[in-house]
Amino acid sequence: MKILVVEDEQKVAKFLQQGLEEEHYAVKVASDGEQGTVSATTETFDLIILDIFLPKRDGISLLKEIRSKQITTPVLMLTAKSSVDNKIEGLDSGADDYLTKPFAFAELLARVRALLRRGGVEKSTMLKVADLQLDTVAHKAKRGEKLIELTGKEYALLEYFMRNVNRVLTRTIISEHIWNYNFDTGTNVVDVYINHLRSKVDDGFEKKLLQTVRGVGYVLKDE
């Protein structure tokens, strides 16, 4: 799942990015309101974390614009302002939730999970495809009775495939969601990680779940 963080305080932005990436989210950071507007209106995200006080364009203005464009991505607003009027303004402008600085990261994560569930992105904490299971809370995977040890990127990749079962995913789409950069046709990093993941998920099993669609990309199939 991909999250846009619009935050101009470098330390806060870095803290959020690192913490969210450790939880296996793909994170893009925009450091001002104009960058945030461009990203929010031209790219697809599962959640936006938005500061109110931003250079070049404030968060409320940004939020109103994306809502005017019928972009329904859940928005969690962050601000140092804690008055009721400020919260009402944010929520009335289209925010889904509101968190006042300073905040506990555990609380932010809980709010992120709640918003993703509310938006229909995280409908279940246990994903199943055929005999493959992924616990998105404990971050544990197994196929049949075999436990699968995954690195952070392998876990994120497997979760993305399992949330898009039977959908062919191109290398570009995979790269943008897992590594969060524009795809470089000169690198084979996606193929390398797919091969690592395939060896862990499919080796030793008659039914191969992770398949290559030549010239297009990859698909996790339960059929």
N, C-alpha and C positions, 0 to 999 in steps of 0.2 A: 504494500500500500504506500501511496506517495503523498507526502505532506509538504505544503508550502509554508515556510516561516517568514513572515515579513516583520523584521525587527532591526532597528538601526544601532542598538547598543551591541557592539561587537562581542563583548564577553557573554552577554545573555544569549545572543544568536548562536555562538559557538557551543555554549552549554546545552542549549536546546537541541542543536543538530547532533552533537555527540550522544546525548542521552537517548534521543529518539532512534538514532541509527543502531545503538546498542540493543534496542528493542526490535530491531529488524525492520524499521520503516525506512523507506527511501526519502531523503530530505533535500529540498532545495531552499536556499536562503536568498531573500531579497532584502537589501539594506536601506531602501527608501520606498516611499509611496509610489513613485513612478515605475520603478522596477517591479514592485509588487503588482501593480495594475496590469502591466504587460504580461507577466507570468500568469496571473489569475485568469486573464481573458483569452490567452492564446494556448495554454496548456491545460491538461486534465489532471486534477488532483482529487484525492479522496477526502482531504481535510485542509483547511487553511487556519494557521495560527497567526493572528494579526494584532500588532501593537497599534494603539490609537495615535500616539504622538510620534510622527515620522517626518523626516525632512522631505521637501519637495511636494508631498501630498499626504494629508492626514488619513488615518485609518478609517474614520467614519465616511469620508468622501469616497475612498476606495471601495468600501463595502457597499455603499449605495449604488455605485456604478455597476459592480458585478451583479448585484441583484436586479438592476434595471435591464441587464442583458439576459435575464432568466437563468443565470448560473446559480444552481441550488446547492453547491458544495457546502458542507457544514463549516461554520466559522466559529472559532474560539478566540475571543478578544482578550488581549493582555493589556493592562494599564496600571499606572501608579495611582490613578484616581479611584477612590473607593466610595464616593458619594452615591446615594440612591439615584439622583438625577443623571449622573454619568452612566450608570448601569442601564437605566431606562433608555437613554439616548442610543446606546450601543445595541440593545436588544430590539428597539423599535426600528433601527436602521437595517436590521436583517441578521444580526448575530444570533447564533444558536446557544452560546454559553459565554460566560464572562469570568475571568480570573484576575484577581488583583495582585500586583507585585508588592512585596516579595511573596513567592509561593513555594510550596513543597513540590518537588518534582513528582513524587508519588501521586499527589493529588492531580497534577496536570495529566499524568498518564491515565489515571482513572477517568478523567473527563474526556480525554481523547478516545478511549475505548468506548465510552458511553455514546459519544457523538457518532462514531463509526457504526456502532450497532443501530443507533436510531436512523442513520442514513441508509441502512440496509447493506453496508459493506461487510461488517463483521456479524453475521447472523448466528454463527456458532463458534464455540471455542475448540471444537473437535471436528476436524475435516477428514472425510473418508472418500477414497477412490479405490474401488475394488477391495483388495485386502490391505491397502496402504492407509495408515492413519497418521494424523499429525495433530498433536495437542498444542494449540497456539498460546496457551497460558504457561504450561511447563516447558514449551519449546522442545518437545520430544517426538521422535518419529519412530514408527515401526511398520514392518510389513509382515503380516502373519504373526509369528512369534519372534521374529528377528528384530532386535533393536538396531536402529540406524543412527550412527554418530555423524553429526553434521557440523560443518563450520558455519559461521554467521552468514556468509554469502550463500552457501548451499541451502541453509534453512530458508532464507528469504526467497530464493529461487524456487524451492519446492512449494512453499506456501503460495507463491504467485501462480504456479502451474495448477495447484489444487483448487484455487479459487477461480480458475479459468479452464476447468476440465473440458476436454474435447474441443477446445478452441485453439486453432493454430496461432502461435505467437512468433512473430518475426524477430530476428536478431535486434533490429532497431527498437522495437517495443520492449523487449527484455532488457536491453541496455539502459533505456531511459528510466524504467521502473526500478531496476535493481542497482545500477551504478549511477544513475541520475546524471548522465552526460550525453551529449549528442553522439550518435554512433559513428565510430571511426572504422571505415571499411578495411583499413589496413591492420586491424587487430583481430586476434582470434580468441579474446578473453571469454566471450560468451560460449564458444564451442568447447573451450577447455573446461569451464565449469559444468557445462551440460554433460560432458563425458565423465567427469568426476561424480556428478549426481547420479547419472545412469548406472554407473558401476555399483553404487551403494543401494539403489532402489531396485534394479532389475537383475543383477548378477545372482545366479542360483535359482531363479524363478522361471518357470516355463513361459508364463505370460509376461510380455514386455510392455510396460506401461508408457514409458517415455520414448517417443518415436520421432524420427526425423522426417520432415516433409521436404523433400529435395527441392532446392531452389527457392524455398519459402521460409522455413523455420522449424519449429518443434511443437509437439503437441503431447499432452498427457491424456491418454485414452483409457476409459473404463469399459469400452465396448469390445 
